[in-house]
């Protein structure tokens, strides 16, 4: 103000003008340095450390929280780490703004009082305050819309996650279209709420543009009316100060919104940290044995334990009477001998795993007592579904223990892992992937057992370790349980294979009717085996070598479709957004908005260029006054035009963003859900989910907005350059030099920022992966007593993330400081040029030029920052576009009759199959015929090609040559949906979907209730009516069927087949996790209730003893084929298998009768 006033009061440039220019430069530089230092300090000393502490607190809680079966998956903890901690830490880093803004507001008011006088200041403040409630109300609506949007996004994420995790089952059941519609429905709900949220955001954005115009217009008009004059020193100083008031008061609602958001984050975190923890409410055994004393136990819930917990449970059950009670065991009395082998047996779903969990302290003890050797007892635990880390095989076995080479080698030998490691290129240094995905089921079980044997735990708790192993390996593993490595250890084993363990078992515990009984006398144990024990898998009896799970080579992996160039990806995105028409309208609108905004400031400078007094009531100054008000009206019109253009441009950007997001998401969903199995097996689930969640959200919310901000700043810089060149060639040269300097600085910033952001992204991913892995295996972690080691490892990961974040903010503040100093140099240089000019100029010219030159640094910093973010968001868009261009399975083909297949005849002719062209054949010259209604068993060692053959029947693997005909029709010529929907297939590890038993049995709600109940009754799962089952049609099922046992999942899938009554059924060891009595029941049910063709990959020889035909596969070829009786008489491979089986007599009698 002083600079402009000195120019107005003097005919030339005085020393005071130079002093004021120097003062402006010095104070601007000082303020810039302090601002960036303060921002860096707040993030480095507050924001980053606080987030690290919160993540650690949540992770530590996860390792102590109850592993409840009631609610299934709990994604809220992941959301707390990924979102709430970041949001809360952001507020702690910027909370200094509130007191700072209050102080700043007081100083601005003092300056305005001196500048405008109290009347105009009051009007300006009142106008500012008047705009604040509107801003606050808009923020309130925006917050409400975003909260609803968050709920919708969580719903979509849950649907996508469940679909991606169950994608194999979806393909097996031909449910791609139904799940695509389900995800699309969730997406449409999200889009609808996105529209509402954006309307609120747009109104806030427009109001943010409009409110400074309103306040400035009110102040200028009131000042003109009261003072009867307007000068450049007043106008341009006012232009700089009024936004300070507006920005201060406008920022207060934003700060308050951040405060309320942070408070909400804090409450969510606090609520989770207060959830019940799993505490070992166990007693110390005086005998050093594990024992139960009249114990009443149940799977853990979110209720308290003991009497109060029972009362709360009863109150909850009264409210939810339609839902079944959680599973409980009562009256448990047993003492497991110390240092001996104890066996727990029972039917599928009887509660064996619950007893083992009780020993670990992982259940609710409703009454009675459970005793263990010591309160700090560590257990070597092997769960029914092995839990492994995404690390090397060696790291999984050591599990944080020091390496004892001799003991380690003994463990590898005892667990029959030496052959497997020899087949792997890196041996025990091979990374096994998330949840051990690169290993076979048997290998995962043996690595998990090796971890227990290597540990120093004196008590081994083993849950059904033989179900995934073949006969030879099972025999070797049992030797490990009774040999040197297990000597003196208490071993408690839950299994269906009691006969295998009987010679060395000290005690056998029977669980039946929700209670237990035990036998110590060997004769009583023998007599208690009133049912035939399950036959152990027979695959490796043909070959003692169990081959590791085969994966495609790197060359054979199905690659993501890569765009010809990044530019092509950009074009694809903009075509989805609206193409040339969208871009043209946007560019014209952006130019119009910026030119209009520039015009309003030019009009203010033009008012004063007349150098006139305003004397509106002086008849001699009527012409001048009318001329002044003409420009004021033009100024108001320009302000209104800028606001309207802002609104329309924002709406145009959002509509394009919405179109692009919808198109790309729909195409990506359709492609991914129909991708070949090979692609699914070789693409990490985390990478797929990231495309559907994080990267989709980035292009939804940020991509076009960031691009718009970047383009907006570029146009501003062009305008600044044009104004500088128009005023002085020297100023234009200075702008060009600064832009070159800025380009060099920005290039260095982007070069340094990319690895830092990559490190931050990888750090976040590692923390989330480690978090989810630990959460999935929390029972194992607590059993082994390695909670502290996991906490230390999480500390290391958090430190890596914090280092990356600190470096990011160092670079960010360095960039801000460099560009701010450039802006100060430009402003000072512009002022120097104007003051040094010998041409006649007025103060309005100086004010106009300085105003725009001061905007240089902000525009440049925003442009560079947005460019960095734009690069990240465009990478996200490219990833989604690459998924949108994936080559999915060929869906087309000929239509088939509605009743196809009517007979169920299958003919395979000279079939040759490999997973990819550059891999060896896995099936070689396979030919056989299955007559209508026949039952065919397939046996063979691991890796022989049994499962590959079943996949080929569903066209999940395409043959290199040969054909498969069903009822005389080549399956390669018909529509894929028609084929898979007509054939029922149950894999060994079936997946259920979240919902109820009814929704899993009848996807389309078309089957009567009585028929559904009858199907449950046939598989012994129906609750009541004298049945042993525990389910009703309304019983809840968690995602993946996580709240029920694997055997119960298999039985529910079998019930679904009974309802569908297809002509062809393929079972891939679909009863491997059920007890033998249940398996016999199922076989009888199939014989009496089903008349179609059965193709069964055999797990138990007794299962196929009465089948019409048996196919023996070895090394991808059919070695034997014929009826069981024919193969027994031939005394070939099948005969050898029978002779080595524990069911030799049963199989022989059944086949030859």
Residue pairs with C-beta under 8 A, 6 or more apart in sequence:
1 115
1 233
1 234
1 237
2 16
2 20
2 233
3 17
3 20
3 21
3 24
3 233
3 831
3 846
4 231
4 232
4 233
4 236
4 237
4 843
4 846
4 847
5 231
5 233
5 843
6 14
6 16
6 17
6 20
7 13
7 17
7 232
7 842
7 843
7 846
8 231
8 232
8 233
8 843
10 17
13 835
13 836
17 835
18 835
21 828
21 831
21 832
21 835
24 827
24 828
24 831
25 824
25 827
25 828
28 824
28 827
29 821
29 824
32 817
32 820
32 821
32 824
33 817
36 813
36 816
36 817
36 820
37 813
38 96
39 809
39 813
39 816
40 809
40 810
40 813
42 92
42 93
42 94
42 96
43 93
43 805
43 806
43 809
44 806
44 809
46 89
46 92
46 93
47 89
47 90
47 92
47 93
48 89
48 802
48 805
48 806
48 809
49 802
50 88
50 89
50 92
51 85
51 86
51 88
51 89
51 802
52 798
52 799
52 801
52 802
54 84
54 85
54 88
54 89
54 269
55 81
55 85
55 767
55 794
55 798
56 791
56 794
56 795
56 798
57 269
57 273
58 77
58 80
58 81
58 85
58 269
58 272
58 273
59 81
59 771
59 774
59 791
59 794
60 791
61 77
61 272
61 273
61 275
61 277
62 77
62 771
62 774
62 775
62 778
63 774
63 778
63 781
63 782
63 787
63 790
63 791
64 277
64 278
64 787
65 275
65 276
65 277
65 278
65 778
66 275
66 276
66 277
66 278
66 300
66 301
66 302
67 278
67 300
67 362
67 778
67 779
68 74
68 299
68 300
68 301
68 302
69 299
69 300
69 301
69 326
69 1038
69 1042
69 1043
70 299
70 301
70 302
70 326
70 1043
71 302
71 1038
72 994
72 1038
72 1039
72 1042
72 1043
73 1038
73 1039
73 1042
74 775
75 154
75 157
75 158
75 161
76 268
76 272
77 272
77 771
77 775
78 768
78 771
78 772
79 154
80 268
80 269
80 272
81 767
81 768
81 771
82 764
82 768
83 265
84 265
84 268
84 269
85 265
85 269
87 261
87 262
87 265
88 262
88 265
88 266
88 269
90 258
90 262
91 258
91 259
91 261
91 262
92 262
94 255
94 258
95 255
95 259
97 251
97 255
98 252
98 255
101 248
101 251
101 252
101 255
104 244
104 248
105 245
105 248
105 249
108 241
108 244
108 245
108 248
109 121
109 125
109 245
111 241
112 120
112 121
112 124
112 125
112 238
112 241
112 242
112 245
113 121
115 234
115 237
115 238
115 241
116 124
116 219
116 223
116 234
116 238
117 223
117 226
117 227
119 222
119 226
120 219
120 222
120 223
120 226
120 227
123 218
123 219
123 222
124 215
124 218
124 219
124 222
124 242
124 245
125 245
127 214
127 215
127 218
127 219
128 211
128 215
128 242
128 245
128 246
128 249
129 249
131 207
131 211
131 214
131 215
131 246
131 249
131 250
132 249
132 250
132 252
132 253
134 207
134 211
135 204
135 207
135 208
135 211
135 250
135 253
136 253
136 256
138 200
138 203
138 204
138 207
139 204
139 253
139 254
139 257
141 200
142 197
142 200
142 201
142 204
143 257
143 260
143 261
145 193
145 196
145 197
145 199
145 200
146 197
148 193
148 196
148 197
149 190
149 193
149 194
149 196
149 197
152 186
152 189
152 190
152 193
153 190
153 697
155 186
155 189
155 190
156 183
156 186
156 187
156 189
156 190
157 692
157 693
158 994
158 1039
159 182
159 183
159 186
160 183
160 186
160 689
160 692
160 693
161 689
161 1039
162 993
162 994
162 1039
162 1040
163 170
163 179
163 182
163 183
163 673
164 672
164 685
164 688
164 689
164 692
165 685
165 991
165 1039
165 1040
166 991
166 993
166 1039
166 1040
167 672
167 673
167 680
168 677
168 680
168 987
168 991
169 987
169 990
169 991
170 176
170 179
170 673
171 677
171 956
171 980
172 954
172 956
172 980
172 985
172 986
172 987
173 980
173 981
173 985
173 1003
174 976
174 977
174 979
174 980
174 981
175 1003
176 673
176 674
176 977
177 977
178 1003
178 1004
179 673
180 669
180 670
180 673
183 669
184 666
184 669
187 662
187 665
187 666
187 669
191 658
191 661
191 662
194 658
194 700
195 654
195 658
198 654
202 647
202 650
202 651
202 654
205 646
205 650
206 643
206 646
206 647
206 650
208 250
209 642
209 643
209 646
210 639
210 643
210 646
211 246
211 250
212 242
212 243
212 246
213 600
213 639
213 640
213 642
213 643
214 639
215 242
215 245
215 246
216 238
216 239
216 242
216 639
217 635
217 636
217 639
219 238
219 242
220 230
220 235
220 238
220 604
220 632
220 635
221 632
223 230
223 234
223 238
224 230
224 614
224 628
224 632
225 616
227 614
228 613
228 614
228 615
228 616
229 613
229 614
230 607
230 608
230 614
230 628
231 608
231 843
232 605
232 608
232 842
232 843
232 844
232 846
232 847
233 843
233 847
235 604
235 605
235 607
235 608
235 844
235 847
236 604
236 605
236 844
236 847
236 848
236 850
236 851
239 601
239 604
239 851
240 851
240 854
275 302
276 302
276 303
276 304
278 300
278 361
278 362
278 782
279 361
280 361
280 375
281 305
281 361
281 365
282 361
282 370
282 371
282 372
282 375
283 369
283 370
283 371
283 372
284 371
284 372
284 373
284 374
284 375
285 291
285 371
285 372
285 373
286 371
287 335
287 338
288 338
288 373
289 335
289 336
289 337
289 338
289 371
289 373
289 490
290 335
290 336
290 359
290 370
290 371
290 372
290 373
290 459
290 490
290 492
291 334
291 335
291 336
291 370
291 371
292 332
292 333
292 334
292 335
292 358
292 368
292 369
292 370
292 371
292 516
293 333
293 368
293 369
293 370
293 371
294 331
294 332
294 333
294 367
294 368
294 369
295 329
295 330
295 332
295 333
295 358
295 365
295 367
295 368
295 369
295 370
296 328
296 329
296 330
296 331
296 332
296 365
296 366
296 367
296 368
297 328
297 329
297 330
297 332
297 354
297 355
297 358
297 363
297 364
297 365
297 366
297 368
297 370
298 326
298 327
298 328
298 329
298 354
298 363
298 364
298 366
299 326
299 327
299 354
299 357
299 363
299 364
300 362
300 363
300 364
301 309
301 313
301 326
301 364
303 309
303 312
303 313
303 316
303 364
304 312
305 364
305 365
305 366
306 365
306 366
306 367
309 364
309 366
310 366
313 325
317 323
317 325
322 1034
323 1034
323 1035
323 1036
324 1023
324 1030
324 1031
324 1032
324 1035
327 351
327 354
327 1030
328 366
328 514
329 351
329 354
329 355
329 511
329 514
329 515
329 516
330 514
330 515
331 515
331 516
332 355
332 358
332 368
332 515
332 516
333 516
334 507
334 509
334 516
334 518
336 342
336 490
336 492
336 507
337 490
337 506
337 507
338 373
338 490
339 488
339 489
339 490
340 490
340 491
340 506
340 507
341 481
341 482
341 491
341 493
341 501
341 504
341 505
341 506
342 490
342 491
342 492
342 493
342 505
342 506
342 507
342 508
342 509
343 493
343 494
343 495
343 498
343 501
343 502
343 505
343 507
343 508
343 509
344 352
344 355
344 356
344 492
344 493
344 494
344 495
344 508
344 509
344 511
345 352
345 494
345 495
345 496
345 498
345 508
345 509
345 510
345 511
346 352
346 510
346 511
346 512
346 1075
347 512
347 1028
347 1075
347 1077
347 1078
348 1045
348 1047
348 1048
348 1051
348 1073
348 1074
348 1075
348 1078
349 1030
349 1044
349 1045
349 1047
349 1048
350 511
350 512
351 511
351 514
352 463
352 464
352 494
352 511
353 384
353 463
353 494
353 1045
354 363
355 494
355 509
355 511
355 516
356 381
356 461
356 463
356 492
356 494
357 363
357 779
358 365
358 370
359 370
359 372
359 379
359 459
359 461
359 492
360 379
360 381
360 461
360 779
360 782
360 783
361 370
361 372
361 782
362 779
362 782
362 783
372 459
373 458
373 459
376 785
377 458
377 459
378 455
378 456
378 457
378 458
378 459
378 783
378 784
378 785
379 457
379 459
379 460
379 461
379 783
379 784
380 451
380 452
380 453
380 455
380 457
380 459
380 460
380 461
380 489
380 783
380 784
381 452
381 460
381 461
381 462
381 463
381 779
381 780
381 783
381 784
382 445
382 448
382 449
382 451
382 452
382 460
382 461
382 462
382 463
382 465
383 448
383 463
383 779
383 780
384 463
384 464
384 467
384 1045
384 1046
384 1073
385 1046
386 436
386 444
386 445
386 447
386 448
387 435
387 448
387 776
387 777
387 780
388 396
388 432
388 435
388 436
388 439
388 444
388 447
388 448
389 395
389 396
389 773
389 777
390 431
390 432
390 433
390 434
390 435
390 769
390 773
391 431
391 432
392 426
392 428
392 429
392 430
392 431
392 432
393 417
393 421
393 427
393 428
393 429
393 430
393 432
393 447
394 403
394 408
394 428
394 429
396 432
396 436
396 447
396 451
397 408
397 411
397 412
397 428
397 447
397 450
397 451
397 454
398 408
398 451
398 454
399 451
399 454
399 455
399 784
399 786
400 786
400 789
401 454
401 455
401 456
407 454
408 454
410 484
410 485
411 450
411 453
411 454
411 485
412 418
412 421
412 428
412 450
414 450
414 453
414 476
414 477
414 479
414 480
414 483
414 485
415 446
415 447
415 449
415 450
415 453
415 477
415 480
416 446
416 473
416 476
416 477
416 546
417 443
417 446
417 447
417 450
419 545
419 546
420 443
420 446
420 546
420 548
421 427
421 428
421 430
423 547
423 548
424 430
424 548
430 438
431 438
432 438
432 439
432 447
433 684
434 684
434 685
434 686
434 769
434 773
435 773
435 776
436 443
436 444
436 447
438 549
438 551
439 447
439 548
439 549
440 546
440 548
440 549
440 942
441 468
441 988
441 989
442 468
442 469
442 470
442 473
442 546
442 942
443 546
443 548
443 549
444 468
445 465
445 468
445 469
446 469
446 473
446 477
448 465
449 462
449 465
449 477
449 480
451 784
452 460
452 462
453 460
453 480
453 485
453 486
455 784
457 489
457 784
458 488
458 489
458 490
459 489
459 490
459 491
459 492
460 481
460 486
460 489
460 490
460 491
460 492
461 492
461 783
462 481
462 491
462 492
462 493
462 494
462 495
463 494
464 494
464 495
464 496
464 1073
465 477
465 493
465 495
466 474
466 477
466 478
466 495
466 496
466 497
466 500
466 536
467 495
467 496
467 1072
467 1073
468 537
468 1072
469 477
469 536
469 537
470 536
470 537
470 538
470 539
470 540
470 541
470 546
470 941
470 942
471 536
471 537
471 538
471 540
471 541
471 1140
471 1141
472 540
472 541
472 544
473 540
473 546
474 497
474 500
474 536
474 537
475 500
478 500
478 501
478 504
480 486
481 491
481 493
481 504
482 504
493 501
495 501
496 533
496 534
496 1074
496 1075
496 1076
497 533
497 534
497 536
498 505
498 508
498 529
498 533
499 529
499 533
499 1142
500 533
500 536
500 1142
502 508
502 525
502 526
502 529
505 525
506 520
507 518
507 519
507 520
507 525
508 518
508 519
508 525
508 528
509 516
509 517
509 518
510 516
510 517
510 518
510 519
510 528
519 525
519 528
531 1075
531 1076
531 1077
532 1076
532 1080
532 1102
532 1143
532 1146
533 1076
533 1142
534 1075
534 1076
534 1079
534 1100
535 1076
535 1099
535 1100
535 1101
535 1102
535 1103
535 1141
535 1142
535 1143
536 1142
537 1069
537 1072
537 1099
537 1100
538 939
538 1098
538 1101
538 1137
538 1140
538 1141
539 546
539 939
539 940
539 941
539 942
539 944
540 546
540 941
540 942
541 941
541 1136
541 1137
541 1140
542 940
542 941
542 944
542 1112
542 1114
542 1133
542 1137
543 941
543 1114
546 941
546 942
546 943
547 941
547 942
547 943
550 915
550 922
550 943
551 681
551 682
552 678
552 681
552 682
552 915
552 916
552 919
553 916
553 918
553 919
555 918
556 678
556 915
556 916
556 917
556 918
556 919
557 678
557 679
557 682
558 675
558 676
558 678
558 679
558 682
558 683
558 886
558 887
560 882
560 883
560 886
561 882
561 885
561 886
561 887
562 882
563 569
563 572
563 878
563 881
563 882
563 885
566 874
566 878
569 874
569 877
569 878
569 881
569 882
570 874
572 881
572 884
573 660
573 664
573 699
573 703
573 874
573 877
573 881
574 582
574 583
574 660
576 659
576 660
576 663
576 664
577 656
577 657
577 659
577 660
577 704
578 655
578 656
578 659
578 660
582 652
582 656
585 652
586 649
586 652
586 653
586 656
586 708
589 645
589 648
589 649
589 652
590 649
590 708
590 711
590 712
590 715
591 715
592 645
593 642
593 645
593 646
593 649
594 712
594 715
594 716
594 719
595 719
596 638
596 641
596 642
596 645
597 638
597 642
598 719
598 852
599 638
600 635
600 638
600 639
600 642
601 848
601 851
601 852
602 848
603 631
603 634
603 635
603 638
604 635
604 848
605 844
605 845
605 847
605 848
606 631
606 844
607 628
607 631
607 632
607 635
607 844
608 842
608 843
608 844
609 842
609 844
609 845
610 624
610 627
610 628
611 842
612 621
612 624
612 627
612 628
613 621
613 624
614 621
614 624
614 625
614 628
615 621
615 624
615 625
616 625
618 625
649 708
653 704
653 705
653 708
654 704
656 704
657 699
657 700
657 703
657 704
657 705
660 699
660 704
661 696
661 699
661 700
664 699
664 877
664 880
664 881
664 884
665 692
665 696
665 880
667 884
668 691
668 692
668 880
668 883
668 884
669 692
670 888
671 883
671 884
671 885
671 886
671 888
672 688
672 691
672 883
672 886
674 888
674 889
674 891
675 886
675 888
675 889
676 888
676 889
676 956
677 951
677 956
677 957
678 915
678 916
679 886
686 765
686 769
691 879
691 880
691 883
694 876
695 876
695 877
695 879
695 880
696 876
696 880
698 872
698 873
698 876
698 877
699 873
699 876
699 877
699 880
702 869
702 873
703 870
703 873
703 874
703 876
703 877
706 866
706 869
706 870
706 873
707 866
707 870
709 862
709 866
710 862
710 863
710 866
710 867
710 870
713 859
713 860
713 862
713 863
713 866
714 863
716 855
716 859
717 739
717 856
717 859
717 860
717 863
719 852
720 735
720 852
720 853
720 855
720 856
720 859
721 732
721 735
721 736
721 739
723 848
723 849
723 852
724 731
724 732
724 734
724 735
724 826
724 830
724 849
724 853
725 731
725 732
725 735
727 830
727 833
727 834
727 845
727 849
728 830
728 833
728 834
728 837
730 829
730 833
731 829
731 830
731 833
731 849
734 825
734 826
734 829
734 830
734 833
735 826
735 856
738 822
738 825
738 826
738 856
739 860
741 822
742 819
742 822
742 860
742 864
745 815
745 818
745 819
746 815
746 864
746 867
749 811
749 814
749 815
749 864
749 868
750 864
750 867
750 868
750 871
752 811
753 808
753 811
753 812
753 868
754 871
756 804
756 807
756 808
756 811
757 804
757 808
757 868
757 872
759 800
759 803
759 804
759 807
760 801
760 804
760 805
760 808
763 797
763 800
763 801
763 804
764 801
766 797
766 800
766 801
767 794
767 797
767 798
767 801
770 793
770 794
770 797
771 794
774 781
774 790
774 794
781 787
781 790
812 865
815 861
815 864
815 865
816 861
819 857
819 860
819 861
819 864
820 857
820 861
821 857
822 856
822 857
822 860
823 853
823 854
823 855
823 856
823 857
823 858
823 860
824 857
826 853
826 856
826 857
827 850
827 853
827 854
827 856
830 849
830 850
830 853
831 846
831 850
834 841
834 845
834 846
834 849
835 846
889 955
889 976
890 976
891 975
891 976
891 977
892 975
893 972
893 973
893 974
893 975
893 976
893 978
894 973
894 974
894 975
895 974
895 975
895 978
896 969
896 974
896 975
896 978
896 982
900 966
900 967
900 969
900 978
900 982
901 966
901 967
901 969
901 982
901 1063
901 1064
902 967
902 1063
903 932
903 967
903 1063
904 930
904 932
904 933
904 966
904 967
904 1063
904 1064
904 1092
904 1093
905 929
905 930
905 931
905 932
905 965
905 966
905 967
905 968
905 1093
906 929
906 930
906 953
906 964
906 965
906 966
906 1064
906 1093
906 1095
907 929
907 930
907 964
907 965
907 966
907 968
908 926
908 927
908 928
908 929
908 962
908 963
908 964
908 965
909 927
909 962
909 963
909 964
909 965
910 925
910 926
910 927
910 961
910 962
910 963
911 923
911 925
911 926
911 927
911 949
911 952
911 959
911 961
911 962
911 963
911 964
912 921
912 923
912 924
912 925
912 926
912 959
912 960
912 961
912 962
913 921
913 922
913 923
913 926
913 945
913 948
913 952
913 957
913 958
913 959
913 960
914 920
914 921
914 922
914 960
915 922
915 957
917 960
921 960
921 1116
922 945
922 948
922 1116
923 945
923 948
923 949
923 952
923 959
923 1116
924 1115
924 1116
924 1117
925 962
925 1117
926 949
926 962
926 1116
926 1117
926 1118
927 962
927 1118
928 1111
928 1118
928 1121
930 936
930 1093
930 1095
930 1109
931 1093
931 1108
932 1093
933 1091
933 1092
933 1093
934 1093
934 1094
934 1108
934 1109
935 1093
935 1094
935 1096
935 1104
935 1106
935 1107
935 1108
935 1109
936 1093
936 1094
936 1095
936 1096
936 1107
936 1108
936 1109
936 1110
936 1111
937 1096
937 1097
937 1098
937 1103
937 1104
937 1107
937 1109
937 1110
937 1111
937 1124
938 946
938 949
938 950
938 1095
938 1096
938 1097
938 1098
938 1110
938 1111
938 1113
939 946
939 1097
939 1098
939 1101
939 1104
939 1110
939 1111
939 1112
939 1113
939 1134
939 1137
940 946
940 1112
940 1113
940 1114
941 1114
944 1113
944 1114
944 1115
944 1116
945 1113
945 1115
945 1116
946 1068
946 1097
946 1113
947 1068
947 1097
948 957
949 1113
950 985
950 1066
950 1068
950 1095
950 1097
951 957
952 959
952 964
953 964
953 971
953 983
953 1066
953 1095
954 979
954 980
954 983
954 985
954 1066
955 971
955 972
955 976
955 979
955 980
958 972
959 972
963 970
963 972
964 970
964 971
964 972
965 971
966 979
966 1064
971 979
982 1062
982 1063
982 1064
983 1062
983 1064
983 1065
983 1066
984 1056
984 1057
984 1060
984 1062
984 1064
984 1065
984 1066
985 1065
985 1066
985 1067
985 1068
986 1050
986 1053
986 1054
986 1057
986 1065
986 1066
986 1067
986 1068
986 1070
987 1068
987 1070
988 1068
988 1069
988 1070
988 1072
988 1099
989 1046
990 1041
990 1049
990 1050
990 1052
990 1053
990 1070
991 1040
991 1041
991 1049
992 1000
992 1037
992 1040
992 1041
992 1044
992 1049
992 1052
992 1053
993 999
993 1000
993 1037
993 1039
994 1037
994 1038
994 1039
995 1036
995 1037
996 1033
996 1034
996 1035
996 1036
996 1037
997 1016
997 1031
997 1032
997 1033
997 1034
997 1035
997 1037
997 1052
998 1005
998 1012
998 1033
998 1034
999 1005
999 1037
1000 1037
1000 1052
1000 1056
1001 1007
1001 1012
1001 1015
1001 1016
1001 1033
1001 1052
1001 1055
1001 1056
1001 1059
1002 1012
1002 1059
1007 1059
1009 1033
1011 1059
1012 1033
1012 1059
1013 1022
1013 1033
1015 1055
1015 1056
1015 1058
1015 1059
1016 1022
1016 1029
1016 1031
1016 1033
1016 1055
1017 1025
1017 1027
1017 1029
1018 1055
1018 1058
1018 1085
1018 1089
1019 1051
1019 1052
1019 1054
1019 1055
1019 1058
1019 1081
1019 1082
1019 1085
1020 1027
1020 1028
1020 1029
1020 1051
1020 1078
1020 1081
1021 1027
1021 1029
1021 1030
1021 1031
1021 1048
1021 1051
1021 1052
1021 1055
1022 1029
1022 1031
1022 1032
1023 1029
1023 1030
1023 1031
1023 1032
1023 1035
1024 1032
1031 1048
1036 1043
1037 1043
1037 1044
1041 1048
1041 1049
1041 1052
1044 1052
1045 1073
1046 1073
1047 1073
1047 1074
1047 1075
1047 1078
1050 1070
1050 1071
1050 1072
1050 1073
1050 1074
1051 1074
1051 1078
1051 1082
1053 1070
1054 1070
1054 1071
1054 1082
1057 1065
1057 1090
1058 1085
1058 1089
1058 1090
1061 1090
1061 1092
1062 1092
1063 1092
1063 1093
1064 1092
1064 1093
1064 1095
1065 1090
1065 1092
1065 1093
1065 1094
1065 1095
1066 1095
1066 1096
1067 1094
1067 1095
1067 1096
1067 1097
1068 1097
1069 1097
1069 1098
1069 1099
1070 1096
1071 1078
1071 1079
1071 1082
1071 1099
1071 1100
1071 1103
1072 1099
1074 1082
1076 1100
1076 1102
1079 1100
1079 1103
1083 1103
1086 1094
1094 1107
1096 1103
1096 1104
1096 1107
1098 1104
1098 1110
1100 1143
1101 1137
1101 1138
1101 1141
1101 1143
1101 1147
1102 1143
1102 1146
1102 1147
1102 1150
1104 1110
1104 1124
1105 1124
1105 1143
1105 1146
1105 1147
1105 1150
1105 1151
1106 1124
1106 1150
1106 1151
1107 1123
1107 1124
1108 1123
1109 1121
1109 1122
1109 1123
1110 1120
1110 1121
1110 1122
1110 1123
1110 1124
1110 1127
1110 1134
1111 1118
1111 1120
1111 1121
1112 1118
1112 1119
1112 1120
1112 1121
1112 1127
1112 1132
1112 1133
1112 1134
1113 1119
1114 1133
1119 1132
1119 1133
1120 1127
1120 1130
1120 1132
1120 1133
1120 1134
1122 1130
1123 1151
1124 1134
1124 1147
1124 1150
1124 1151
1125 1151
1125 1152
1127 1134
1127 1135
1128 1134
1128 1135
1128 1138
1128 1148
1128 1151
1128 1152
1138 1144
1138 1147
1138 1148
1141 1147
